[in-house]
């Protein structure tokens, strides 16, 4: 069942044709004028912009947008690169992106509202909301803190699919669908007019959005026209146009679409305690403690990190490929950063070293410039990111000695993560072999999966290239040969396609995942 559900999600995703683009060329940047900033802040923002674009280029991120919020006001917002490479549409602060798991912070806020109003107890068993929980051992707080697996409350293990069970809690307590609660609690009151509840809201309006009304649906349709295209990096240079995340998904774990400017409104409202009293918000921002008394890295819907005496509140969004995001708050300094990108690289690279936000190169630059320079009372020089790891390390050692106490450990760790991420991509890129078109022609035909969804798809040939629409009827993706019978997908490098034949003909096709599952399709024509 898990494999079928996973494949069903993949089957609904859209693939675009491969496009090789070198983003290190001249990419336009579109931004807003900085507002009421001091001369010092303007210089910091100029430095930050350069660092962001240098790092974006290194990670081959086609487009991204960012905003800094200071004292509950937008300090700066800017777009970098392209929201749509093929059509050369620039990314701006108004570009729409998938938030992915940053949606969890909205859901957590709703749960804590219910707690604050006395309508929900965090110790309530999840068995009251889903038959998937066979006893009362898993509580609401365990899902909210990612401690529900194994012995509930004993260890942290991030799991978006389990977090999504909180959708049922929210819908039962509010008495309406999750998307309506989101619109009525956040989007409409805050004027988040560029945000969209989920990708397919317009197409599924009759089923899931009719109650929102024509005016909102028309606005969502307009917003979706500004939705960024998704991309991934194959090897260390090929930028590939990939599929959108599941378009019909909306729940506590993921699904919302927004802009950095709308997220700035959301951030300011959080700090003004529009949704929660200060003591309730603090509870959500307190690291969860395990049954054995161990401090864990997650609170109630938010990551919590202690870093050099400062508390960092943060979350990331990561769909696997195509989109990622980071949201970082430093409550003691009243400053926040939101960054959204049309590539997984924004958030993905930090996991080469570890989950923590201090392994993210963009976050480290933000913290040095807008938090630690004030704490040190002096300018902390920017490292040159376009160096090799050895040269970078030597420069960091030198800068640390000159900085009067700032260790540059965040920069050192995050640069290591960046370099490892790029090297991992390079090492895992396969080189296709060239096959005679007669061999390719033998694979052309129609195939049908032997298990649900039992869908029929095609394999076609164009010259010396082989294509399939196995993931979506509307979009073809190219199959690259690694041998006469084995092929790989640049858009999904953890998948392999194998053609199986008898003495005379190709009879089957197998889609094999590195995770261990196989989908088999019979050739029917």
N, C-alpha and C positions, 0 to 999 in steps of 0.2 A: 504493500500500500504506500509506503514512504517513497519508493522509487517511482510508482505511478504518479503520485502527487507532484513529485519533483519534475518529472518529465512533462506533466500537464502544464506546469508553470512555464517551463522552457518553451513548450509548443505554442504558448500564447505570446511569446516575446517576438519582437520584430528584428530581423537582421537586415543590414544594408550591405551593399557591395563593398568590397575592400577598396580602401583609398590610401595610397601612400603619400604622405605629406611631410615635409620637413618644416617644423614649427620654429626653427631657430632663425628663420628669415625675418623680414620686417612685418611684425604683427601689430595691428592698430590697437590702441588702448583708448577706451572711452570712459570718462569719469565725470564726477561732479566737482564743482568748486568746493574747496574746504571752507568750513563755516566758522567764523569767529575764532580762529586759531591763532595762538601766539606765534611769534617768529620762530621760537624754539620748536614748537609743534610742527610748523610747516617744514622745517628742515628734517625733522624726524620722519614726517610723512613722505618726503622726497626719498629719503634713504630706504624707508620701508617699501615703497613702490619699486625701487630698483632691485632690492633683495627678492621681492615676490616674483618679479618678472624673470630674474636670473634663475630662480629655482623652478619656476614654471617651465622654462626652456629646458633645463636639465632633465626634468621629469617628463618632458614631451606632453604636457597637458595642453590641449588645444585652446580651451577657454576657461576662464574662471572669473568670479566676481567676489568682492570683499567689502566689508563695512566694519568700521570701528565705532563703538558707542562709548562715550565718556560722560559721566554724570547724567545718564538717562537721555542724552542728546546725541544725534548723529554727528560724529566728529569728521568723518571722511568716508567716502564710498567710491569705488572704481571698478571698471571692468578691464580685463586683460585678455588679449588674444581674440579667438573667434568662438562664438556660440554655434556657428555652422560653418565648417571648413569649406564644404563644397560650394556654397553660395557666398562665401566671404562675408558673412554677417558677424559684426563685431559683438563681443560680450560687453554688456553694460551693467550698471547696478539694477536695471529693470529686467534683466534676463531671468527667465524662469528655469528652475532646476528641481530635480527630485531631492527632497530632504533625506530620504531613506530613514535611518534609525534616529535622526533628530526628532522624528515624530514621537518617539518615546517620551520626550520631555513634556510634550503637550498632554499625552495620556497620563503621565505621572501627576501633572498638575491637576487634572480632573479627579484622579483618585484621591489626592490629598484634599481637594475641595470637599469631597464627600466625607472624608474623615473629619475635617474641621467642622462641618455642619452636623456631625453626629449621625450621618446616614450610613456609615460604613466603619467597620472595625478592621484594622489591618490583620488581626488575628483570626478573622473569619475564614473557615475552610473553603478552598476552591471547589470542593465537591458540591457546594451549593450552586455553582455556576456551570459546571461541566461534568458530564458522566465519564470523561476521560480520567478523572481523579477518583480512584476507587475507594479511598478512605479519607479521613479528615486531617491527615498529617501535613499536607501542603496548604499553607495559608496564603492570603493575598500578599502579605509582606515578603514572602519567599519569591514570588514571581516578580515583584517590583524591584527586588534587590539581586535578582539572578542567583538565588541560593536554593532553588527548588529541586535540583537534581541530586540523586543519591539520598543521603539523610538530609531532609529539609533543614536549612539553616546552618549546615555544617561547613559548606565550602562555596566559593564563588565560581560560577561557570556561566559565561555570557551565552544566552540562547534566545534569539529573537522570536522563534516559533513558540516557545513557552510563554514569553512575555505577552504574546498576542492573545493569550487566553484572557487577559485583562479587558479586552474589548467587550466580552460578555458581561463583565462586572459593570462597566460604564454604561452599557446599553440598558441593562436591567434597572440600575439605580436612577438613571436619567429618564428612562421610559421612552427612548427614541434612538434611531440609528446613530452610530458613532460619528458619521460624517456630518449629521445635522448638529450634534453637540459641538463639534469643532467649529462649524460656521457660526453658531449662535454664541459661543463662549469667547472665541478668539477672533475669527476673521472679520465679522461684522462690527463688533464693538470697538475693535482697535483700528478699523479702517485698513485692514490688510487686503486691499482691493486687487492686488496682483496675484494673490495666492489662489490655489485650486485644491479642493478636497482630495481628489484623486484623478488619475490620468483620463479614465474613461467616463468621467462624470457627465459629459454631454451626450456621448453615444448611448449611455445606459440611463438617460434621464427618466424614461418611462418607468423603469424598474426601481431605480435607487435615488433619483434626484428630483422627482416631480414636485415634492413638497417645497423645494427651494424657490420655485417660481421662475418665470421666463427671464426676468431682469438679471438674476444671478447667473443663470445658465448662459445667457448671452455674454455676460462679462467673462465667465470661465472660458468660453469658446475663444474670445479675443485674447485672453491671457495665454492660452495654449498655443497661439500663433507665435508667441515669443519664447516657447520652450526650446531649450538648448538641445542640440543633437548629441548622442552619446558616442564615446570613442574609447578605444583601448590601445595600449602600446604592445606591439608584437616584436620580440627581439629588442634591439636598442634603438631602432629608428623608424619602423613602420607603424604609422598611426592608422588604425583600422576602425571604420565606422561599424558599430555594433548595434545590438538590439536594445530596445527600451526595456526597463524592468516590467514585471507583470502590470499591465495597464488597469486591470480590474481590481487590484488589491488596495484596500484601505482598512486600517485597524490600528490598534494600540502600538504595534511594532514598527509600522512603516506605511508609506503611501502618500503623504502630503507633498505638495509642490509649492514652492515659494520663491521669493527674491530676497536678496540681502537687505533691501530697504524695508520690506515687510517684516523681516526677522529683527530688524532694529526696533520696530514698534513693539514686537513681542518681548524683546529683551528689556526695553524701558518699562513696560507694564509689569514685568516680573519684579523689577527693582522698586517700583512704586507700590508694590503689594496690592495690585489691582485684583489679583486672583486669590492670593493667600495671605494670611497674617504673617508677620515676620517670624514668629515662633514656629509656625507650620512649615514655612519655607526652609527654615534652619534645620528642621527635622529631616526634610527631604535631602538637604545638603550635608548631612552628617553620615560619615562612613558607617556602613552596616557592620555590626559585630557578630561573629559566628557564635554557635552554641558553646564553643570552647573559649570564647573571649578574644579571638583574633580579629584585628581590624582588617576589614576587607576593602578592595579598591572602589566599591560602588556603594552609593547611598540608596535612595528610593527614587529611581528613575534618572539618576545623574551619576557620572563618575566624580570621585572626590580624591584629589591628590594634594598632599602636603609637599611643598617644594621651597626649600630655603626659607622656611618660616611663613610662607604664604599658602593660603588655601586656594587651589585651583578647582573650579567647578566646570565640568565640560562634558561634551558628548561628541560622538562622530556619527556620520552616516556613510554607509558603504553597501552598494547593491551587488558587489562582486565584480561587475564590469560596467563601465559607462558613466557612472556618477559617484561622487563622494563629497563629503562635507565635514567641516569641523566647526564647533561652537564652543568658545572658551570664555569663561568669566573669571575675573579676579575681584570678588566682592569687596575686599578691604580697600581696593583702589578705585572702585566704581568704574571699571573699564572692562569692555567685552570686545571680542572679535568673532565675526561670522564669515566663513569662507565657503563658497559653493563652486563645484567644478564639474565639467562634463567628461571626466576621466576618473577612474578609481584611484589614481596615483596620489591625489591630495591627502587621503587618509591612509591608503594602503601601504605606503613606504615605511611608516613608523613601525609596522609589525615585524619588520626584519630584525628589530632589536627588542621590541616589547610593546605591549598595548598602550603604555602611558603616553599622554599628550606631550610630555617633555622629550619624546623621541620624534616629534614632528618638526620638520625644518621651518615651516611657516609659523607655527606657534612659538618656536624659540626666538625667532626674529622679533615677533610682536612683544614677547615678554622682556627681552633685552631693551628694546627701544622705549616701550610705553609703561614699563613697571620698574625695571632695575636701574635704568639711568636716573630716575628720580630718587630711588633709594640710595644710590651711590653718590648722587649729587655731581655727576660728571658724565661726559660723553664716553660711551663704551664703543670702541671702534668696531665697524662691521667686518667680519671675515669675508674673504673672497671665496665664494662657493664653487666657482668654476676651476677648482684645483683638484688634483688627485688627493686621495686620502692621506698619503704621507706628507705632502706639502701642506695640506690643510692642518694636520695635526701639529706640525712645526709652527705654523703661524698662530694657532690657538695657544700653544705654550708661550709664545712670545707675547701675545696680547694679554694673557692672564697675568703675566708679571707686571704689565703696565697699567692694569685696570684698577689697582687698589683694592683688591678683594673679590672681584667678580671672576668666577672660575671658568666660565665658558663651557661647563660640563654639558649643558643642554645642547649647545651647538656641536660639540664633539660627538655626542651620542647620536644626534639626529643626522649629522653628515655621514656617519657610519651606516645608519639605516638607509639613507638615500643611495649611497654607493653600492650597498649590498642589493638593494632593490633593482637598480639598473643592471648590475652584474647577473642577478638571478634571471632577469628577462633575457639578457643576451645569451646566457648559457642554455636556457631552456627553449630557445628558438630552433626549430627544425629547418633544415634546408630541403626544399622539395626536389624530387628527381623528375626528370622529363620522360614522359611515356609516349609511345607511338599512339596516334589517334585511333588506330585499329583496336588497341587494347582498351582505350577509353570507351570506344563505341560499344564494346561488349557489356558495359555496365549501365548503358542508357536504358531506361524503362520506368515502369511504375512498381512501387513497393507498398506493402501494407504491413503495419505493425501487428504482431501476433497477440499483443496484450493491449488493454486500454491505453491510449484512446483509439486503437485500431484504425488510425488515420491512414489514408492513401497519400503517398507523396511521390515525386518524380526525381529522377536523376537525368540530367541532360548534358549535352556536350556542345561547346562553342569552340571550334578549332581544336587546339591542343589543351583546352581547359574543361574541367568537369565541374558541374554545379548541381546543387540540390535545394529543394524547398522543404526539407524535412522538419524544419522548425516553424515555418510559417508559409502558408499558401501564397502569400502576397510578395514574398521576398526570397530571392535565391542567395545562397552563399557558396563560395568556391571551396571545392575539395582539393587538397594538395597531396600529391603522391609521396609516400616514403618508400614504397616498393610497388610491385605490380598489382598487389591486391589490398594494400593497406594505405589509408589516407588520413590526413589530419586537418583540423580546422584552425585557422589563425584566430578566428573570433572566439574559439573555445578550445584552447590548447590542451585542456585536460580530457578531451574527448578523442576517440579514434574510430574511424569507420573502416570496417573490413568487409570485402565482398567475398562470398563463399560460392564455389561452383562445384558441379559434378563433372563427369568426364567431358561434357559437351557445352553446358551453359552455366551462367550465373544463376543461382537459385535463391540466395538469401543475401541480406545485408545485416551486419551487426553494428550497433552504436555502443561503444564500450567506454565507460568512465573510469578514470583513475581511482575513484572512490570505491569501485568494486562492483557496480551494477552494469547490466547489459540489457539493451533493448534489441530484439530480433525482429526483422521485417522480411516477409516473403515476397519474392518477385512475382507479380501477377500479370505482367504484360511486358 
